Amino acid sequence: MSQLDKAQVVDVLNRLLEAELAGVVRYTHYSFLVFGFSRIPIVSWLREQANESLLHAQQVGEWITTLGAYPSLGIGPLLDSHKHDMSAILQESLATEGKALDLYRELLRLVEGHSVALEEFARQMIQLEELHAADVDKMLRKPGEVRAFAARSE
């Protein structure tokens, strides 16, 4: 395997760390803003997403220190439209998850052919992010709609 460009990989990993930490804050914040009859399952789902973002941040941070670098103390952008109906919350989630997915894809491009372990990590995270985005897309559809929500908004 050829040499890994550690500086570039660590830069992407630090941006991922910041994005995942922002996800912890964002999903926790969203969970406070859910009202109505379906509050309990939605709050539970949002808090599960916050916990998953924290796990991802921890995994990314471990990779940063494995590569001998210092994990960022920053946090990514916290998009908030100040619209708190579930559709707006889910659309914000879909947008920010898409940005994280792009970063994981960038990580994969940087490590492909250089580190099997980092390749597998990037692929696993891409799979999880794609499945999460698919779930959110389905949640945004009206009952009975088959066409993807994302396809309508393009």
N, C-alpha and C positions, 0 to 999 in steps of 0.2 A: 504494500500500500504506500502511496506517495504521502508526502508531508501534509499535515493538517494546518491550515492557516488559523492558528489559535486566536489571534487578535480578532479576526472577523467572526469566528464562532462565538467567542466570549461576548462580543458586542451584541450579536443576535440573542444569545442566551440571556444577557442582562435586560434587553428589551422585552423578552418573553417573561422574565421574572417580574418586571414592572407591570406588564399587562395582566399577568395572573394575579398579582397582588391587588391591582385595580379591580379585577373581577370579584375578589373577596369582598371589597368595600361595596362595590356596586350591587351585587346580589343581596348582601346583608341590608343595604339601604332600601332596595326594592321591597324586601320582605316586610319592612315596617309600613309600607304604603298600600298594602292590599286590604281591601274592605269588602264586605258582602258575604253572601251565603257560602261561597266556595273559598273563603279565606284560608281555612286550615290546610287543605291539601296544597294550595298554591304557595303559601308561606313555607310549608315543609319542602316543596320542590326547590324554591329559591334558596333556601338555606342549604340544601344538598348541593346546589350549584356553587355556593360560596365555599363549602367544605372541599368540593372537588377542585376549585381554583386554588385553594390553599395547598392541597396535596400536590398539584402541578407546580406551584411556586417552589415548594420544598424540593421536588425532584429536579427542577431546573437549577435551583441554588446549589444542590449537591453536585451537579455536572460542572457548574462554574468553579467550585472549589476543587473538584477532581482535576480540572485543567490547570490548577495552580493560580487561579485568578480570584479577585475580590468581588463578591456579589453586590450589586447595586442596592442602595438604600432608598432609591427613588420609587415612585409609584406612577403608573401610566395615567393617561388622561381619563378623567371621570366624566363621560358624556352624560348629560342630564337635560332632557328636553323640558323638564318640569311638567310633563304630562304624565299622569300616574294611572291611567286606565291600563288594563292588562295588555291591550294591543300595543300601546306605545312602549311599555316596558319590554315586551317581547321583541319589538322591532329594534329597540336600542340594543338589546342583548344580541340579536342576530348580527347587527352591524359590528359590534365590538368583538364578537366571537369570530367573525370573518377576518378581522385584522389580525387576531391571534393565529388563526389558521394560516394566513399568509406568512407570518413569521416562522411558524413551524415548517412550512414548505421551503422557506429561505434557508432555514437550518439544514434541512435535508439536502438541498442543493450543495451547500458548503461542505457537508461531511461525507457525501456519497463517494465511495471508493477510498475513503481515508480512515474511517472508523466504523467498524461493524456495529459496535455497541451504541454509538451516537446515532447511526442510521436507524437502528431498530427503535431507539427511543423516539426519534423524530417521526418515524412511521406510525408508531403506536399513538403518539399524541395527535397526529393528523387524523387517524381513524376515530379517535374519541371526539375530536372537535367536529369532524364531519357528521358523526352520529348525533351529537348534541345539536348541531345546526339543523339537521333533518327533523329532530323532535320539535324544536322551536318552530320550524316552518309548518309542521303539521298542527301545532297549537294555534297558529295564526289563521288557519283556514276555518271557514265557516263549516258547520256540520254538513256533510254531503258533498263538499267540494273536493275534487280529486286533484285538480291542477295545483302545482306547488305555488305557495305564496310568493317566494322569491322570483319566480318566473313572471308574475303579474307586475312586480315592482321594477323590473328591468326596462 
